[in-house]
């Protein structure tokens, strides 16, 4: 049985898992949808109720019947590397690739349907509450009056993007930012704006959930730091135990979301409360493993490997 990994060529996090799969002697095919058609190939046949599919990449070919699991790590946009890319070709290639893969019986980490839902910040907030996490008061609004009232009620608030930085070259960074006192919220009417009560944190927590196993790491924050993704704090990630309440909430959340893999971000305050910030269904773990030594790649490889 073979593992299919959908990701771009330059992905160090995937390299860590590939090495573990090689150690286990597990056959794998690594395919970037951006290279289909051209660098990769596909053929799917539906005849008299039978289904057969073959994928090729990097000189290797795999049959749909031989797929044990599919890891959707960081796939490129279908047909992005084609000689004459177009929106039409991307749509056609995406239909062919994912439609064929949906037809298999392979296990997914994570299935694109569940992953698409799990990316939605409003959905995350609703089900983080339902799962038992502590979640900072949050509003998403296009009404300037609502934004002004929210800021007045909670004092210190931050503004965050909903969908992440826009895709452009060079890449754009959009850190979580404190809202200055007296801010005019008129621009909120131009697009949905997410405001959240500021959590004065003493540490950032990254918790990685892999098939029910949890790996948590903690990094002390710099004084006044708002967004732990930007700026050097002078501290490193260190392993940390997972409180029982958090472990239960993670289990409930991932079951509700249908996620085999998830990377949670928390802000730890002075009372040691872990405040839920977001859950990235495809978040990186390489930087955590390299600093903490936690065997996250081994856990991913174990989940992907054929089940006995």
ROMARFI-946771 format. One record per residue (C-alpha): residue number from 1; residue in three letters; x, y, z. Coordinates in Angstrom, 2 decimals, padded with zeros to 5 digits. Layout:
! ROMARFI-946771
<r pos="NUM" code="ALA" east="X" north="Y" up="Z"/>
...
***
This chain:
! ROMARFI-946771
<r pos="1" code="UNK" east="000.00" north="000.00" up="000.00"/>
<r pos="2" code="UNK" east="001.15" north="003.52" up="-000.87"/>
<r pos="3" code="UNK" east="000.91" north="006.95" up="000.76"/>
<r pos="4" code="UNK" east="000.09" north="009.91" up="-001.50"/>
<r pos="5" code="UNK" east="001.40" north="013.30" up="-000.34"/>
<r pos="6" code="UNK" east="-000.03" north="016.41" up="-001.99"/>
<r pos="7" code="UNK" east="002.37" north="019.30" up="-001.44"/>
<r pos="8" code="UNK" east="004.68" north="021.74" up="-003.15"/>
<r pos="9" code="UNK" east="008.30" north="020.85" up="-003.91"/>
<r pos="10" code="UNK" east="009.86" north="023.12" up="-001.28"/>
<r pos="11" code="UNK" east="008.33" north="021.90" up="001.97"/>
<r pos="12" code="UNK" east="010.73" north="021.03" up="004.78"/>
<r pos="13" code="UNK" east="007.91" north="019.87" up="007.05"/>
<r pos="14" code="UNK" east="006.96" north="017.24" up="004.47"/>
<r pos="15" code="UNK" east="010.62" north="016.22" up="004.16"/>
<r pos="16" code="UNK" east="010.63" north="015.25" up="007.85"/>
<r pos="17" code="UNK" east="007.68" north="012.92" up="007.38"/>
<r pos="18" code="UNK" east="009.02" north="011.47" up="004.11"/>
<r pos="19" code="UNK" east="012.23" north="010.50" up="005.95"/>
<r pos="20" code="UNK" east="010.18" north="008.68" up="008.61"/>
<r pos="21" code="UNK" east="008.12" north="006.85" up="005.99"/>
<r pos="22" code="UNK" east="011.31" north="005.79" up="004.20"/>
<r pos="23" code="UNK" east="012.64" north="004.42" up="007.50"/>
<r pos="24" code="UNK" east="009.49" north="002.32" up="007.77"/>
<r pos="25" code="UNK" east="009.83" north="001.13" up="004.18"/>
<r pos="26" code="UNK" east="006.45" north="002.64" up="003.26"/>
<r pos="27" code="UNK" east="006.03" north="003.36" up="-000.49"/>
<r pos="28" code="UNK" east="004.98" north="006.93" up="-001.23"/>
<r pos="29" code="UNK" east="004.27" north="009.28" up="-004.10"/>
<r pos="30" code="UNK" east="004.78" north="013.01" up="-003.63"/>
<r pos="31" code="UNK" east="002.71" north="015.07" up="-006.05"/>
<r pos="32" code="UNK" east="002.28" north="018.81" up="-006.46"/>
<r pos="33" code="UNK" east="-001.08" north="019.57" up="-008.14"/>
<r pos="34" code="UNK" east="000.60" north="022.64" up="-009.64"/>
<r pos="35" code="UNK" east="002.60" north="020.25" up="-011.83"/>
<r pos="36" code="UNK" east="-000.48" north="018.52" up="-013.24"/>
<r pos="37" code="UNK" east="-000.58" north="018.24" up="-016.23"/>
<r pos="38" code="UNK" east="003.06" north="018.07" up="-017.30"/>
<r pos="39" code="UNK" east="005.30" north="017.15" up="-014.38"/>
<r pos="40" code="UNK" east="002.58" north="014.79" up="-013.13"/>
<r pos="41" code="UNK" east="-000.04" north="012.70" up="-014.92"/>
<r pos="42" code="UNK" east="-003.48" north="011.27" up="-014.20"/>
<r pos="43" code="UNK" east="-005.84" north="008.78" up="-015.77"/>
<r pos="44" code="UNK" east="-009.20" north="007.74" up="-014.26"/>
<r pos="45" code="UNK" east="-011.61" north="005.27" up="-015.82"/>
<r pos="46" code="UNK" east="-015.24" north="004.60" up="-014.91"/>
<r pos="47" code="UNK" east="-016.64" north="001.63" up="-016.81"/>
<r pos="48" code="UNK" east="-019.54" north="-000.72" up="-015.91"/>
<r pos="49" code="UNK" east="-019.47" north="000.42" up="-012.31"/>
<r pos="50" code="UNK" east="-015.74" north="-000.13" up="-011.92"/>
<r pos="51" code="UNK" east="-013.31" north="002.66" up="-011.06"/>
<r pos="52" code="UNK" east="-009.60" north="002.67" up="-011.78"/>
<r pos="53" code="UNK" east="-007.24" north="005.62" up="-011.39"/>
<r pos="54" code="UNK" east="-003.51" north="006.04" up="-011.92"/>
<r pos="55" code="UNK" east="-001.31" north="008.93" up="-010.86"/>
<r pos="56" code="UNK" east="002.30" north="009.53" up="-011.86"/>
<r pos="57" code="UNK" east="004.87" north="011.91" up="-010.42"/>
<r pos="58" code="UNK" east="008.67" north="011.97" up="-010.26"/>
<r pos="59" code="UNK" east="008.91" north="008.77" up="-012.28"/>
<r pos="60" code="UNK" east="006.61" north="006.82" up="-009.94"/>
<r pos="61" code="UNK" east="003.07" north="005.62" up="-010.59"/>
<r pos="62" code="UNK" east="000.38" north="004.57" up="-008.14"/>
<r pos="63" code="UNK" east="-003.01" north="002.96" up="-008.61"/>
<r pos="64" code="UNK" east="-006.06" north="004.17" up="-006.70"/>
<r pos="65" code="UNK" east="-006.49" north="000.63" up="-005.38"/>
<r pos="66" code="UNK" east="-003.03" north="000.80" up="-003.80"/>
<r pos="67" code="UNK" east="-003.62" north="004.07" up="-001.92"/>
<r pos="68" code="UNK" east="-003.75" north="003.64" up="001.84"/>
<r pos="69" code="UNK" east="-003.79" north="007.32" up="002.82"/>
<r pos="70" code="UNK" east="-003.58" north="010.83" up="001.38"/>
<r pos="71" code="UNK" east="-001.85" north="013.68" up="003.19"/>
<r pos="72" code="UNK" east="-002.91" north="017.13" up="001.99"/>
<r pos="73" code="UNK" east="000.01" north="019.15" up="003.28"/>
<r pos="74" code="UNK" east="000.63" north="022.26" up="001.15"/>
<r pos="75" code="UNK" east="-000.60" north="021.56" up="-002.38"/>
<r pos="76" code="UNK" east="-000.11" north="024.08" up="-005.15"/>
<r pos="77" code="UNK" east="-002.99" north="025.33" up="-007.26"/>
<r pos="78" code="UNK" east="-003.80" north="022.73" up="-009.92"/>
<r pos="79" code="UNK" east="-002.13" north="023.43" up="-013.29"/>
<r pos="80" code="UNK" east="-000.30" north="026.51" up="-011.96"/>
<r pos="81" code="UNK" east="002.94" north="025.30" up="-013.62"/>
<r pos="82" code="UNK" east="001.32" north="024.40" up="-016.93"/>
<r pos="83" code="UNK" east="002.88" north="025.93" up="-020.08"/>
<r pos="84" code="UNK" east="-000.30" north="027.98" up="-020.60"/>
<r pos="85" code="UNK" east="-002.03" north="028.26" up="-017.21"/>
<r pos="86" code="UNK" east="-005.58" north="029.59" up="-017.02"/>
<r pos="87" code="UNK" east="-008.52" north="029.63" up="-014.63"/>
<r pos="88" code="UNK" east="-010.29" north="027.16" up="-016.90"/>
<r pos="89" code="UNK" east="-007.36" north="024.71" up="-016.87"/>
<r pos="90" code="UNK" east="-007.07" north="025.04" up="-013.08"/>
<r pos="91" code="UNK" east="-010.78" north="024.23" up="-012.69"/>
<r pos="92" code="UNK" east="-010.58" north="021.28" up="-015.08"/>
<r pos="93" code="UNK" east="-007.47" north="019.86" up="-013.44"/>
<r pos="94" code="UNK" east="-008.87" north="020.31" up="-009.94"/>
<r pos="95" code="UNK" east="-012.07" north="018.52" up="-010.96"/>
<r pos="96" code="UNK" east="-010.08" north="015.64" up="-012.43"/>
<r pos="97" code="UNK" east="-007.59" north="015.24" up="-009.57"/>
<r pos="98" code="UNK" east="-009.75" north="015.72" up="-006.52"/>
<r pos="99" code="UNK" east="-012.80" north="014.11" up="-008.08"/>
<r pos="100" code="UNK" east="-010.76" north="010.98" up="-008.73"/>
<r pos="101" code="UNK" east="-009.17" north="011.01" up="-005.27"/>
<r pos="102" code="UNK" east="-012.57" north="011.47" up="-003.60"/>
<r pos="103" code="UNK" east="-013.57" north="008.24" up="-005.38"/>
<r pos="104" code="UNK" east="-010.94" north="006.20" up="-003.54"/>
<r pos="105" code="UNK" east="-011.24" north="004.51" up="-000.15"/>
<r pos="106" code="UNK" east="-008.00" north="006.06" up="001.17"/>
<r pos="107" code="UNK" east="-007.84" north="007.80" up="004.56"/>
<r pos="108" code="UNK" east="-007.32" north="011.58" up="004.45"/>
<r pos="109" code="UNK" east="-005.20" north="013.91" up="006.54"/>
<r pos="110" code="UNK" east="-007.23" north="016.08" up="006.12"/>
<r pos="111" code="UNK" east="-010.12" north="015.59" up="003.70"/>
<r pos="112" code="UNK" east="-010.49" north="018.78" up="001.63"/>
<r pos="113" code="UNK" east="-014.17" north="019.13" up="002.52"/>
<r pos="114" code="UNK" east="-013.46" north="019.18" up="006.26"/>
<r pos="115" code="UNK" east="-010.33" north="021.28" up="005.72"/>
<r pos="116" code="UNK" east="-012.25" north="023.96" up="003.80"/>
<r pos="117" code="UNK" east="-014.77" north="024.29" up="006.63"/>
<r pos="118" code="UNK" east="-012.07" north="024.27" up="009.31"/>
<r pos="119" code="UNK" east="-010.27" north="027.22" up="007.66"/>
<r pos="120" code="UNK" east="-013.22" north="029.53" up="008.30"/>
<r pos="121" code="UNK" east="-012.45" north="031.72" up="011.33"/>
<r pos="122" code="UNK" east="-016.12" north="032.33" up="012.23"/>
<r pos="123" code="UNK" east="-016.70" north="028.57" up="012.24"/>
<r pos="124" code="UNK" east="-013.60" north="028.07" up="014.40"/>
<r pos="125" code="UNK" east="-014.81" north="030.56" up="016.99"/>
<r pos="126" code="UNK" east="-018.25" north="028.95" up="017.25"/>
<r pos="127" code="UNK" east="-016.95" north="025.43" up="017.70"/>
<r pos="128" code="UNK" east="-014.04" north="026.45" up="019.93"/>
<r pos="129" code="UNK" east="-016.68" north="027.72" up="022.37"/>
<r pos="130" code="UNK" east="-018.72" north="024.55" up="021.94"/>
<r pos="131" code="UNK" east="-015.65" north="022.37" up="022.56"/>
<r pos="132" code="UNK" east="-014.86" north="024.05" up="025.87"/>
<r pos="133" code="UNK" east="-011.94" north="026.35" up="025.02"/>
<r pos="134" code="UNK" east="-011.57" north="029.79" up="026.59"/>
<r pos="135" code="UNK" east="-012.11" north="032.19" up="023.68"/>
<r pos="136" code="UNK" east="-011.57" north="035.97" up="023.88"/>
<r pos="137" code="UNK" east="-014.70" north="038.03" up="023.13"/>
<r pos="138" code="UNK" east="-014.75" north="038.62" up="019.37"/>
<r pos="139" code="UNK" east="-016.84" north="040.50" up="016.83"/>
<r pos="140" code="UNK" east="-016.84" north="040.31" up="013.04"/>
<r pos="141" code="UNK" east="-018.67" north="043.27" up="011.57"/>
<r pos="142" code="UNK" east="-019.12" north="045.74" up="008.74"/>
<r pos="143" code="UNK" east="-020.93" north="048.22" up="011.01"/>
<r pos="144" code="UNK" east="-018.62" north="051.00" up="012.30"/>
<r pos="145" code="UNK" east="-020.99" north="051.65" up="015.24"/>
<r pos="146" code="UNK" east="-020.73" north="048.02" up="016.38"/>
<r pos="147" code="UNK" east="-016.94" north="048.09" up="016.15"/>
<r pos="148" code="UNK" east="-016.80" north="051.32" up="018.16"/>
<r pos="149" code="UNK" east="-019.07" north="049.90" up="020.86"/>
<r pos="150" code="UNK" east="-017.04" north="046.68" up="021.06"/>
<r pos="151" code="UNK" east="-013.79" north="048.63" up="021.51"/>
<r pos="152" code="UNK" east="-015.40" north="050.83" up="024.17"/>
<r pos="153" code="UNK" east="-016.69" north="047.80" up="026.05"/>
<r pos="154" code="UNK" east="-013.44" north="045.81" up="026.12"/>
<r pos="155" code="UNK" east="-010.86" north="048.58" up="026.20"/>
<r pos="156" code="UNK" east="-007.82" north="047.02" up="024.57"/>
<r pos="157" code="UNK" east="-008.72" north="045.17" up="021.37"/>
<r pos="158" code="UNK" east="-006.79" north="043.80" up="018.43"/>
<r pos="159" code="UNK" east="-007.69" north="043.63" up="014.75"/>
<r pos="160" code="UNK" east="-007.02" north="040.39" up="012.87"/>
<r pos="161" code="UNK" east="-007.51" north="039.23" up="009.31"/>
<r pos="162" code="UNK" east="-010.05" north="036.51" up="008.64"/>
<r pos="163" code="UNK" east="-008.53" north="034.75" up="005.66"/>
<r pos="164" code="UNK" east="-004.80" north="035.36" up="006.05"/>
<r pos="165" code="UNK" east="-002.44" north="037.53" up="004.00"/>
<r pos="166" code="UNK" east="-003.43" north="038.12" up="000.35"/>
<r pos="167" code="UNK" east="-001.46" north="036.10" up="-002.20"/>
<r pos="168" code="UNK" east="000.91" north="038.36" up="-004.05"/>
<r pos="169" code="UNK" east="004.58" north="038.82" up="-004.81"/>
<r pos="170" code="UNK" east="006.41" north="039.80" up="-002.73"/>
<r pos="171" code="UNK" east="004.51" north="038.15" up="000.15"/>
<r pos="172" code="UNK" east="002.55" north="040.47" up="002.42"/>
<r pos="173" code="UNK" east="002.62" north="040.17" up="006.21"/>
<r pos="174" code="UNK" east="-000.51" north="041.08" up="008.17"/>
<r pos="175" code="UNK" east="000.22" north="040.71" up="011.88"/>
<r pos="176" code="UNK" east="-002.42" north="040.95" up="014.58"/>
<r pos="177" code="UNK" east="-002.35" north="044.60" up="015.67"/>
<r pos="178" code="UNK" east="-003.52" north="046.57" up="018.69"/>
<r pos="179" code="UNK" east="-006.21" north="049.13" up="017.89"/>
<r pos="180" code="UNK" east="-005.14" north="052.59" up="018.95"/>
<r pos="181" code="UNK" east="-007.39" north="054.54" up="021.38"/>
<r pos="182" code="UNK" east="-009.68" north="056.95" up="019.58"/>
<r pos="183" code="UNK" east="-009.56" north="055.00" up="016.31"/>
<r pos="184" code="UNK" east="-012.14" north="056.03" up="013.70"/>
<r pos="185" code="UNK" east="-013.90" north="052.80" up="012.68"/>
<r pos="186" code="UNK" east="-015.49" north="054.23" up="009.52"/>
<r pos="187" code="UNK" east="-013.34" north="051.97" up="007.31"/>
<r pos="188" code="UNK" east="-014.99" north="048.89" up="008.85"/>
<r pos="189" code="UNK" east="-017.82" north="049.45" up="006.36"/>
<r pos="190" code="UNK" east="-015.42" north="048.62" up="003.50"/>
<r pos="191" code="UNK" east="-015.09" north="044.95" up="004.48"/>
<r pos="192" code="UNK" east="-015.73" north="042.46" up="007.30"/>
<r pos="193" code="UNK" east="-013.44" north="043.28" up="010.22"/>
<r pos="194" code="UNK" east="-012.50" north="040.95" up="013.08"/>
<r pos="195" code="UNK" east="-011.92" north="042.62" up="016.44"/>
<r pos="196" code="UNK" east="-010.96" north="040.64" up="019.53"/>
<r pos="197" code="UNK" east="-010.31" north="041.51" up="023.15"/>
<r pos="198" code="UNK" east="-006.56" north="041.75" up="023.70"/>
<r pos="199" code="UNK" east="-005.07" north="038.97" up="025.83"/>
<r pos="200" code="UNK" east="-001.97" north="040.19" up="027.71"/>
<r pos="201" code="UNK" east="000.05" north="037.04" up="027.29"/>
<r pos="202" code="UNK" east="003.16" north="035.76" up="028.93"/>
<r pos="203" code="UNK" east="003.66" north="032.93" up="026.45"/>
<r pos="204" code="UNK" east="002.56" north="031.52" up="023.11"/>
<r pos="205" code="UNK" east="001.40" north="027.90" up="022.99"/>
<r pos="206" code="UNK" east="001.43" north="025.74" up="019.85"/>
<r pos="207" code="UNK" east="-000.41" north="022.45" up="020.24"/>
<r pos="208" code="UNK" east="-000.24" north="019.92" up="017.42"/>
<r pos="209" code="UNK" east="-002.86" north="017.18" up="017.29"/>
<r pos="210" code="UNK" east="-002.08" north="014.09" up="015.19"/>
<r pos="211" code="UNK" east="-004.69" north="011.36" up="015.09"/>
<r pos="212" code="UNK" east="-005.61" north="011.99" up="018.72"/>
<r pos="213" code="UNK" east="-002.04" north="012.42" up="019.98"/>
<r pos="214" code="UNK" east="-001.12" north="015.87" up="021.26"/>
<r pos="215" code="UNK" east="002.23" north="017.68" up="021.32"/>
<r pos="216" code="UNK" east="002.34" north="021.07" up="023.02"/>
<r pos="217" code="UNK" east="005.17" north="023.61" up="022.98"/>
<r pos="218" code="UNK" east="005.53" north="026.91" up="024.82"/>
<r pos="219" code="UNK" east="007.56" north="030.02" up="024.05"/>
<r pos="220" code="UNK" east="007.80" north="032.98" up="026.41"/>
<r pos="221" code="UNK" east="006.63" north="036.24" up="024.87"/>
<r pos="222" code="UNK" east="008.52" north="039.48" up="024.72"/>
<r pos="223" code="UNK" east="007.07" north="042.32" up="026.81"/>
<r pos="224" code="UNK" east="004.07" north="043.83" up="025.05"/>
<r pos="225" code="UNK" east="004.28" north="041.42" up="022.11"/>
<r pos="226" code="UNK" east="000.94" north="041.08" up="020.31"/>
<r pos="227" code="UNK" east="001.56" north="038.59" up="017.49"/>
<r pos="228" code="UNK" east="003.88" north="035.71" up="018.35"/>
<r pos="229" code="UNK" east="004.50" north="034.94" up="014.66"/>
<r pos="230" code="UNK" east="006.55" north="038.10" up="014.17"/>
<r pos="231" code="UNK" east="009.65" north="039.33" up="015.95"/>
<r pos="232" code="UNK" east="012.34" north="037.59" up="017.94"/>
<r pos="233" code="UNK" east="011.40" north="037.16" up="021.60"/>
<r pos="234" code="UNK" east="014.81" north="035.90" up="022.68"/>
<r pos="235" code="UNK" east="013.22" north="032.64" up="023.81"/>
<r pos="236" code="UNK" east="012.85" north="029.20" up="022.21"/>
<r pos="237" code="UNK" east="010.04" north="026.67" up="022.01"/>
<r pos="238" code="UNK" east="010.03" north="024.16" up="024.86"/>
<r pos="239" code="UNK" east="007.80" north="021.12" up="025.49"/>
<r pos="240" code="UNK" east="004.92" north="021.70" up="027.88"/>
<r pos="241" code="UNK" east="002.28" north="019.43" up="029.39"/>
<r pos="242" code="UNK" east="-001.29" north="019.61" up="028.15"/>
<r pos="243" code="UNK" east="-003.90" north="020.41" up="030.85"/>
<r pos="244" code="UNK" east="-006.73" north="017.88" up="030.99"/>
<r pos="245" code="UNK" east="-009.31" north="020.54" up="030.10"/>
<r pos="246" code="UNK" east="-007.39" north="021.48" up="026.97"/>
<r pos="247" code="UNK" east="-006.89" north="017.84" up="025.99"/>
<r pos="248" code="UNK" east="-010.65" north="017.22" up="026.20"/>
<r pos="249" code="UNK" east="-011.42" north="020.36" up="024.20"/>
<r pos="250" code="UNK" east="-008.89" north="019.42" up="021.50"/>
<r pos="251" code="UNK" east="-010.43" north="015.95" up="021.22"/>
<r pos="252" code="UNK" east="-013.96" north="017.36" up="020.96"/>
<r pos="253" code="UNK" east="-012.93" north="020.05" up="018.45"/>
<r pos="254" code="UNK" east="-011.07" north="017.70" up="016.11"/>
<r pos="255" code="UNK" east="-013.93" north="015.20" up="016.22"/>
<r pos="256" code="UNK" east="-016.48" north="017.93" up="015.42"/>
<r pos="257" code="UNK" east="-014.27" north="019.25" up="012.62"/>
<r pos="258" code="UNK" east="-013.37" north="015.81" up="011.26"/>
<r pos="259" code="UNK" east="-009.66" north="016.62" up="011.39"/>
<r pos="260" code="UNK" east="-006.92" north="013.99" up="011.65"/>
<r pos="261" code="UNK" east="-004.34" north="016.79" up="011.95"/>
<r pos="262" code="UNK" east="-004.65" north="020.24" up="013.50"/>
<r pos="263" code="UNK" east="-002.29" north="022.93" up="014.83"/>
<r pos="264" code="UNK" east="-003.79" north="025.05" up="017.63"/>
<r pos="265" code="UNK" east="-002.48" north="028.44" up="018.73"/>
<r pos="266" code="UNK" east="-003.12" north="029.73" up="022.25"/>
<r pos="267" code="UNK" east="-002.13" north="032.77" up="024.28"/>
<r pos="268" code="UNK" east="-001.24" north="031.94" up="027.90"/>
<r pos="269" code="UNK" east="-002.04" north="034.75" up="030.34"/>
<r pos="270" code="UNK" east="-000.64" north="035.49" up="033.80"/>
<r pos="271" code="UNK" east="-003.19" north="033.10" up="035.40"/>
<r pos="272" code="UNK" east="-001.97" north="030.29" up="033.10"/>
<r pos="273" code="UNK" east="-005.23" north="030.26" up="031.14"/>
<r pos="274" code="UNK" east="-004.79" north="029.06" up="027.55"/>
<r pos="275" code="UNK" east="-006.90" north="031.34" up="025.33"/>
<r pos="276" code="UNK" east="-007.87" north="029.87" up="021.96"/>
<r pos="277" code="UNK" east="-006.67" north="032.04" up="019.07"/>
<r pos="278" code="UNK" east="-007.05" north="029.79" up="016.03"/>
<r pos="279" code="UNK" east="-006.73" north="026.28" up="014.65"/>
<r pos="280" code="UNK" east="-004.78" north="025.76" up="011.44"/>
<r pos="281" code="UNK" east="-005.80" north="022.50" up="009.80"/>
<r pos="282" code="UNK" east="-002.57" north="022.46" up="007.78"/>
<r pos="283" code="UNK" east="-000.18" north="024.29" up="010.10"/>
<r pos="284" code="UNK" east="003.54" north="023.64" up="010.06"/>
<r pos="285" code="UNK" east="005.17" north="021.65" up="012.83"/>
<r pos="286" code="UNK" east="008.76" north="021.41" up="011.60"/>
<r pos="287" code="UNK" east="009.98" north="024.43" up="013.56"/>
<r pos="288" code="UNK" east="008.49" north="023.01" up="016.78"/>
<r pos="289" code="UNK" east="009.97" north="019.55" up="016.27"/>
<r pos="290" code="UNK" east="013.41" north="020.93" up="015.48"/>
<r pos="291" code="UNK" east="013.48" north="023.06" up="018.66"/>
<r pos="292" code="UNK" east="011.74" north="020.68" up="021.08"/>
<r pos="293" code="UNK" east="012.60" north="017.24" up="019.74"/>
<r pos="294" code="UNK" east="008.95" north="016.21" up="019.94"/>
<r pos="295" code="UNK" east="008.31" north="013.28" up="017.54"/>
<r pos="296" code="UNK" east="005.55" north="014.94" up="015.52"/>
<r pos="297" code="UNK" east="006.82" north="013.75" up="012.13"/>
<r pos="298" code="UNK" east="006.94" north="010.20" up="013.48"/>
<r pos="299" code="UNK" east="003.32" north="010.53" up="014.64"/>
<r pos="300" code="UNK" east="002.22" north="011.77" up="011.20"/>
<r pos="301" code="UNK" east="004.12" north="008.98" up="009.47"/>
<r pos="302" code="UNK" east="002.57" north="006.43" up="011.83"/>
<r pos="303" code="UNK" east="-000.93" north="007.66" up="011.01"/>
<r pos="304" code="UNK" east="-000.26" north="007.70" up="007.26"/>
<r pos="305" code="UNK" east="001.37" north="004.26" up="007.15"/>
<r pos="306" code="UNK" east="-000.85" north="001.33" up="006.13"/>
<r pos="307" code="UNK" east="-002.85" north="000.10" up="009.10"/>
<r pos="308" code="UNK" east="-002.26" north="-003.49" up="010.13"/>
***
